Amino acid sequence: MLTKGGKTYSTHLNTTRSLIDQLVVAGKHVDDQNLINFLLINLQSSYTPFVTSFNFASQDTEFTFEDFQTKLLGFENVLKINQLLLQIMTTLFLLHVNQNYQPL
């Protein structure tokens, strides 16, 4: 599971959004672009492809926090699938090696 400070990024995003909502209630406006930039710089290195792509895409379009969240969680799902596939491939490889093992 991909985490930030022991929490999933999904939880981290929801917590961040909740804090922003509390600031708004208190009369403090937080711009979506500033929030997105803050979140981008706090992502793990495994998110570098996402950060690069998002920065490129946002040159022409301003994304809302909700748009950003959707794209980030979609990328997180891709990473999870890749991790699962790696585990499956490793298991299959080890099974194949064990089946073909012949002591000298």
C-alpha positions as CSV (number, residue, x, y, z in Angstrom):
1,M,0.0,0.0,0.0
2,L,1.3,3.5,-0.9
3,T,1.5,5.7,2.1
4,K,2.4,9.1,3.4
5,G,3.2,9.3,7.1
6,G,1.6,5.9,7.7
7,K,-1.7,6.8,5.9
8,T,-2.7,5.9,2.4
9,Y,-2.6,8.8,-0.1
10,S,-6.4,8.5,-0.3
11,T,-6.7,9.2,3.4
12,H,-4.0,11.9,3.2
13,L,-5.9,13.7,0.4
14,N,-9.2,13.4,2.4
15,T,-7.5,14.7,5.5
16,T,-5.9,17.6,3.6
17,R,-9.3,18.5,2.0
18,S,-11.0,18.4,5.4
19,L,-8.4,20.8,6.8
20,I,-8.9,23.1,3.8
21,D,-12.6,23.1,4.4
22,Q,-12.1,24.1,8.0
23,L,-9.9,27.0,6.9
24,V,-12.6,28.1,4.5
25,V,-15.2,28.0,7.3
26,A,-12.8,30.2,9.3
27,G,-12.7,32.7,6.5
28,K,-9.3,31.7,5.0
29,H,-9.3,30.9,1.3
30,V,-6.8,28.4,0.0
31,D,-6.4,28.4,-3.8
32,D,-6.6,25.0,-5.5
33,Q,-3.4,25.6,-7.3
34,N,-1.5,26.3,-4.1
35,L,-3.0,23.2,-2.5
36,I,-2.1,21.1,-5.6
37,N,1.5,22.4,-5.6
38,F,1.8,21.6,-1.9
39,L,0.6,18.1,-2.4
40,L,2.8,17.5,-5.5
41,I,6.0,18.4,-3.7
42,N,5.2,16.0,-0.9
43,L,4.7,12.9,-3.1
44,Q,7.1,10.0,-2.9
45,S,9.6,9.5,-5.7
46,S,7.5,6.6,-7.2
47,Y,5.1,9.4,-8.2
48,T,7.7,11.3,-10.3
49,P,6.0,10.2,-13.6
50,F,2.7,11.5,-12.3
51,V,4.2,14.8,-11.2
52,T,5.9,15.3,-14.5
53,S,2.8,14.5,-16.5
54,F,0.6,16.6,-14.3
55,N,2.9,19.6,-14.5
56,F,3.0,19.3,-18.3
57,A,-0.8,19.0,-18.5
58,S,-1.4,21.9,-16.2
59,Q,0.6,24.3,-18.4
60,D,-2.5,24.5,-20.6
61,T,-5.2,23.8,-18.1
62,E,-5.9,24.8,-14.5
63,F,-7.1,21.8,-12.6
64,T,-9.4,21.9,-9.6
65,F,-8.5,20.0,-6.5
66,E,-11.1,17.4,-7.3
67,D,-9.6,16.9,-10.8
68,F,-6.1,16.5,-9.2
69,Q,-7.4,14.1,-6.7
70,T,-9.1,11.9,-9.4
71,K,-5.9,11.8,-11.5
72,L,-3.7,11.1,-8.5
73,L,-5.8,8.3,-7.2
74,G,-6.0,6.9,-10.7
75,F,-2.2,6.9,-10.8
76,E,-2.1,5.3,-7.4
77,N,-4.3,2.5,-8.7
78,V,-1.8,1.9,-11.6
79,L,1.0,1.7,-9.1
80,K,-0.9,-0.8,-7.0
81,I,-1.6,-3.0,-10.1
82,N,2.1,-2.9,-11.0
83,Q,3.1,-3.9,-7.5
84,L,0.6,-6.8,-7.7
85,L,1.8,-7.9,-11.1
86,L,5.4,-7.8,-9.9
87,Q,4.5,-10.1,-6.9
88,I,2.7,-12.5,-9.2
89,M,5.6,-12.6,-11.7
90,T,8.1,-13.2,-8.9
91,T,5.9,-16.0,-7.5
92,L,5.6,-17.6,-10.9
93,F,9.4,-17.3,-11.5
94,L,10.1,-18.9,-8.1
95,L,7.7,-21.8,-8.8
96,H,9.3,-22.4,-12.1
97,V,12.8,-22.4,-10.6
98,N,11.8,-24.8,-7.8
99,Q,10.1,-27.2,-10.3
100,N,13.3,-27.3,-12.5
101,Y,15.7,-27.6,-9.6
102,Q,17.8,-30.7,-9.6
103,P,20.5,-31.3,-6.9
104,L,24.0,-31.9,-8.2
